[in-house]
Amino acid sequence: METPVRAARRQTRVEEWALVLAAAGIPHRVERDGAGFLLLVPDADAPQAQAALDAYDEEARAERHAAIAEQVSPRLAWAVGVAVAALLLAFFALTGPPAAGPRWFERGAASARLIMGGEPWRAVTALTLHVNAVHVAGNALATAVLLPAIVQRLGPGGGLWLVLLAGTVGNMLAAMVYDPRHVAVGASTATFGAIGILAALRLLPASAGARTRRKRWPVLAASLVLVAMLGTGPGADVLAHVLGLLAGGVLGLAAGALLRRPPGAPVQWSLVALAALAVVGCWRLALAAAVP
């Protein structure tokens, strides 16, 4: 006796399933059934055949999700990265260094005492301030290089929000552990968050297997090299960098695990607008607050 395990109107679809069973060594045959086709297997082989076909369907879904995730064109991804880098440079042209525009730094720097004392928006505004041209140029370059890869995986809105959240969480955590007198500025916490996000997304396997596990070590090694190159120089806020990296890693793992596929274009561009409004809103709160 035989059991039908799959049915379809198109013969090519049933033959595709038949190839899966042939590769698994399961006896089968295709039979026309009215307007469609049936894939039949011996009764004893039906559970094994169904399991093989279910595994094939799951792998095909994973491949489709991966393809969807890569639909953001490299040109658009790089455009987003360059645009954010340009905004960092443009804002530095407005604020200048601390000596030239102390009001911006008085209101927006990541003061541990003030963040913990009721001004959490400083964790965001501090990401947009830089002490000199070299400082902002380094962060702008890192943003232009790192952000496009995240945008290609999560879309422009998802990528921007995750990097912004990583930088913000990193600054908040730093405020919790630092001496209250500590003050910091710069987008480097967010750029290290981007490194953590990329490492986490790369570590998440598309499918199980030893080949995937072997690829994880180069990712970890590359992340450590980037940390050493970009974040441990003289005057670097190493703890904030590490906290940003860890925040990005956690957020990247969560996004990779929860988002089977990135949201569509309307949601993505809405998220871009909301990210911009969040930064502007934090600056409005900073400038409206009483001078500390």
C-alpha positions in Angstrom: 0.0 0.0 0.0 1.1 3.6 -0.7 0.5 6.9 1.1 0.2 10.3 -0.6 2.6 12.7 1.1 2.3 15.7 -1.2 0.0 17.0 -3.9 0.3 19.9 -6.3 -1.3 21.2 -9.5 2.0 21.6 -11.3 4.0 18.5 -12.2 7.3 20.4 -11.8 6.5 21.1 -8.1 5.9 17.4 -7.4 9.0 16.4 -9.3 11.0 18.8 -7.1 9.7 17.0 -4.0 10.5 13.6 -5.7 14.1 14.7 -6.1 14.3 15.3 -2.4 13.0 11.8 -1.7 15.4 10.3 -4.3 18.3 12.1 -2.6 17.2 10.6 0.7 16.9 7.1 -0.8 13.1 6.8 -0.2 11.1 4.9 -2.7 8.4 7.0 -4.4 6.4 7.6 -7.5 4.4 10.5 -9.1 0.8 9.8 -10.2 -1.6 12.1 -12.0 -4.7 12.8 -9.9 -7.4 14.7 -11.8 -6.1 18.2 -12.4 -3.0 17.7 -10.3 -0.3 15.3 -9.3 0.4 13.1 -6.2 3.7 12.1 -4.7 3.2 8.5 -3.3 5.5 6.5 -1.0 5.1 3.1 0.6 3.2 3.2 3.9 6.2 2.2 5.9 8.3 5.1 4.5 5.7 7.8 4.9 7.0 9.2 8.2 10.5 9.4 6.9 9.4 11.0 3.6 7.3 13.6 5.4 10.2 14.5 7.7 12.6 14.9 4.7 10.1 17.1 2.8 9.5 19.2 5.9 13.2 19.7 6.4 13.5 20.7 2.7 10.7 23.2 3.1 12.3 24.8 6.2 15.6 25.1 4.4 13.9 26.7 1.4 12.2 29.2 3.7 15.5 30.1 5.3 17.0 30.7 1.9 14.1 32.9 0.9 14.4 34.9 4.1 18.1 35.4 3.5 17.5 36.5 -0.1 14.9 39.0 1.1 17.3 40.3 3.7 19.8 41.1 0.9 17.3 43.0 -1.2 18.6 46.4 0.0 21.0 47.4 -2.8 24.6 48.0 -1.9 24.2 51.5 -3.5 21.4 52.4 -1.1 23.2 50.9 1.9 26.4 52.9 1.2 24.3 56.0 0.6 22.8 55.6 4.1 26.2 55.1 5.6 27.7 58.1 3.8 24.7 60.3 4.6 25.0 59.6 8.4 28.7 60.3 8.2 28.0 63.6 6.4 25.5 64.5 9.1 28.1 63.9 11.8 30.5 66.2 9.9 27.9 68.8 9.3 26.8 68.9 13.0 30.5 69.3 14.0 30.7 72.3 11.6 27.7 73.8 13.6 29.0 73.0 17.1 32.7 73.2 16.6 35.0 71.9 19.4 34.1 72.5 23.1 36.1 75.8 23.2 34.2 77.2 20.2 30.7 76.2 21.3 30.6 75.3 25.0 26.8 75.6 25.1 26.3 72.5 23.0 28.7 70.5 25.2 27.2 71.9 28.5 23.8 70.8 27.4 24.5 67.6 25.4 27.7 65.9 26.7 27.3 62.5 28.4 27.8 63.5 32.0 27.5 60.5 34.2 26.1 62.6 37.1 23.4 64.3 34.9 22.4 61.2 33.0 21.7 59.4 36.2 20.2 62.5 37.7 17.3 62.8 35.3 18.7 63.8 31.9 18.9 60.5 30.0 18.7 62.2 26.7 22.4 63.1 27.0 23.1 59.4 26.2 21.8 60.3 22.7 23.0 63.9 22.2 26.5 63.0 23.2 26.8 60.7 20.2 26.6 63.8 17.9 29.3 65.8 19.7 33.1 65.6 19.0 36.1 67.3 20.6 38.0 68.0 17.4 38.2 67.4 13.6 40.2 64.3 13.9 37.7 62.8 16.4 34.7 63.5 14.2 36.5 62.4 11.0 37.4 59.0 12.5 33.9 58.4 13.7 32.4 59.5 10.4 34.7 57.2 8.5 33.9 54.2 10.8 30.1 55.0 10.3 30.4 55.1 6.6 32.2 51.7 6.5 30.2 49.8 9.2 26.6 51.0 8.7 26.1 49.8 5.1 26.6 46.2 6.1 23.9 46.5 8.8 21.6 48.3 6.5 21.8 45.5 3.9 20.9 43.0 6.6 18.1 44.9 8.5 17.1 47.7 6.1 17.9 51.5 6.5 15.4 52.1 9.3 16.2 48.9 11.2 19.9 49.4 10.8 19.9 53.1 12.0 17.7 52.3 15.0 19.9 49.4 16.1 23.1 51.4 15.9 21.5 54.4 17.6 20.1 52.1 20.4 23.5 50.4 20.8 25.3 53.8 21.3 22.6 55.0 23.6 22.6 51.9 25.8 26.4 51.9 25.8 26.4 55.5 27.1 23.7 54.7 29.7 25.7 51.7 31.0 28.9 53.8 31.1 27.1 56.4 33.2 26.0 53.7 35.7 29.6 52.4 36.2 31.7 55.6 35.9 32.5 58.1 38.5 29.7 60.8 38.5 32.3 63.4 37.4 33.0 61.5 34.1 32.0 63.3 30.9 32.2 62.0 27.4 31.2 62.8 23.8 31.5 61.2 20.4 29.8 58.6 18.2 32.4 56.0 18.9 30.2 54.2 21.4 27.7 53.7 18.5 30.4 52.7 16.0 31.5 50.0 18.4 27.9 49.1 18.8 27.8 48.6 15.0 30.8 46.2 15.3 28.9 44.2 17.9 25.8 44.2 15.8 27.7 42.9 12.7 29.5 40.3 14.8 26.2 39.1 16.3 24.4 38.9 12.9 27.4 37.0 11.4 27.5 34.6 14.3 23.8 33.7 13.9 23.8 30.6 11.7 21.5 30.4 8.7 21.4 26.7 9.3 23.0 24.3 11.7 26.2 22.6 10.9 29.9 22.4 11.6 30.8 24.6 8.6 28.8 27.4 10.1 30.3 26.9 13.5 33.8 27.1 12.1 33.1 30.5 10.5 32.3 32.0 13.9 35.9 32.3 15.1 37.1 34.6 12.3 34.2 36.9 13.2 35.2 37.1 16.8 38.8 37.6 15.9 38.0 40.4 13.5 35.9 42.1 16.1 38.7 42.0 18.6 41.1 43.4 16.1 38.8 46.3 15.3 38.4 47.0 19.0 42.2 47.1 19.4 42.7 49.3 16.3 39.9 51.8 16.9 39.2 51.9 20.5 42.3 51.6 22.7 44.4 54.6 21.6 45.5 57.5 23.9 42.5 59.2 25.4 40.1 56.5 24.2 37.1 55.8 26.4 37.8 52.1 26.4 35.0 51.1 28.9 32.4 53.0 26.9 33.6 51.3 23.7 33.4 47.9 25.2 29.9 48.6 26.6 28.8 49.8 23.2 30.2 46.7 21.6 28.4 44.5 24.1 25.1 46.4 23.7 25.4 46.0 20.0 26.1 42.3 20.3 23.0 41.8 22.4 20.8 43.9 20.1 22.2 42.2 17.0 21.5 38.7 18.4 17.9 39.8 19.4 17.3 41.4 15.9 18.7 38.4 14.1 16.7 35.9 16.1 13.4 37.8 16.1 13.3 39.3 12.6 12.8 36.5 10.2 12.6 39.2 7.5 13.2 42.9 7.5 10.1 45.1 7.4 9.0 46.6 4.0 10.0 49.9 2.5 7.2 52.0 4.1 8.1 50.8 7.6 11.8 51.2 6.9 11.5 54.8 5.9 9.2 55.5 8.7 11.8 54.2 11.1 14.4 56.4 9.4 12.2 59.4 10.1 11.6 58.4 13.6 15.3 57.9 14.3 15.9 61.5 13.1 13.0 62.8 15.2 14.4 60.9 18.2 17.8 62.7 17.9 16.2 66.1 17.3 13.8 65.5 20.2 16.6 64.7 22.5 18.4 67.9 21.5 15.2 69.9 22.1 15.1 68.5 25.6 18.7 69.2 26.2 18.5 72.8 25.0 15.3 73.4 27.0 16.7 71.9 30.3 18.1 74.2 33.0 21.9 74.8 32.8 23.6 72.3 35.1 
